[in-house]
Amino acid sequence: MTMNNLLRPIMLGIVPVAFASLLLAGCQESSAPSGQPTIDPTNHVQNSLSPVSTPPAIVVSTATAAPSSTPEDTAKHEAQVAGSSKTDLTDIPQLSASAKPTAKPKIKAEDAYQQEKPTLMGLKLGTSKDVVLERFGKAKKQFVMDADEDAIQVYDFTDFSVGFNKKDVLEFVDVHSTEIDPGLRGLRLGQKVEDAIAILGKPDTNSTYVLSYKSQGTLLKLDIDPNESTIQSIKLFANH
């Protein structure tokens, strides 16, 4: 009994002290800072409102074709490489436009060959040189033929040629190309002898080498290839 009485005050003193210690420990834990990081609301708003950076624009450059060099540019470059100061370009070949083929002359139906009006290339003997050149233009070649007493001026138009006497009057017409219509109602070089007879009628001379037609003081002569019996040339000249 005496021992219980002695322990009671001790126990009564210890209990309040232990209880007070527990309360103090709980207050300390509640006041201690949390281990998780705190979020600053100001920085969060600023970060959400910051402008988003855009990537730089990609510029695609297309190569432009360099202008083609001209003969002048080439010559200048060669002169610079050679150390020459020559700037005269007169000896440089110039580019010329492609020449268009000359149109073949066409013979009107009323100018075609007839017995009462013998013509070749639509031309009648005795026509002045001015009229012929005005009709056919400038000749490709020109020369003088001195075979006879009177010199003959010959004008060559490639497919045919004409000759003028000293008085500048038409003396002959000579057709020597298959590519031109000589004005013989469809007859051309390269056709057969029988074609000529069918178109022009019976000739005054008919041999292995020649067909000829006389009319109004003229002679229409067709030279024949004896092997092929084809017309090789056609001439109209005066029948003296």
C-alpha positions, 0 to 999 in steps of 0.5 A: 500500500505504501509502495502504491502511494509512492508511485502514484505521484511519480506517474501523475507527474510523468503523464502530463510531461509525456503528453506535452512532449507529444503535442510539441512534436506534432506542432513542429511537424505541421510547421515544417516546410513541405518537401515538394517544390512550390509553383510560382503562379506569376512565372507560370502565366508569363511562360504560357503567354510568351510568343512561340518562336517560328522557324526561319522561312526557307527561300528556294532560289531557281537558277536562271538560264544564262543568256547564250553567247553571241559571236561578238561575246565569244570574240571579245572573250577570246581577245581578252584571253589573248591580251588583245584590245581589238574591238573591231567586230567587222570580221566576225561572221554574222548570223543570217536568217535562213533564206526562204526559197524563191517562189517559182514563176507561174505562167498564165494560160493566155501566155502559154505556147500556141502555134499562132503565138509561140512563147516559152516561159510566157515570153515572146521573142522581141520583148524588151529587156526591161519587161523581162527583168520587171517580170522575173526580177534580178538574174542569178548570173549574167554574162556575154556570149560572143558566138555570133556577130552580135554579142548576146547578153545572157541572164541566168535565172537558175531554172531558165535563161534568156538572151538579149541582143545589142538592142536589148530585145529578147533573142532566145529563151532556154529552159533547163530545169524539171522544177519549173513550168515552161508554159507549154500547156503542161509539158515539162523536162523529163517527159517522154517524146510521145507526151510532147507530141500529144500536147504540142502536135506533130513536130516539123522535125522528129529525130532521135535527138531533136523535136522541133516546131516552127511557127511565126519565124521562131523555132521551138526545139526540144533536145531528146535523150536518145537512150531514155527518149525523154526531153532534156532541154527546151529552147525558143529562138528565131528561125533565120 
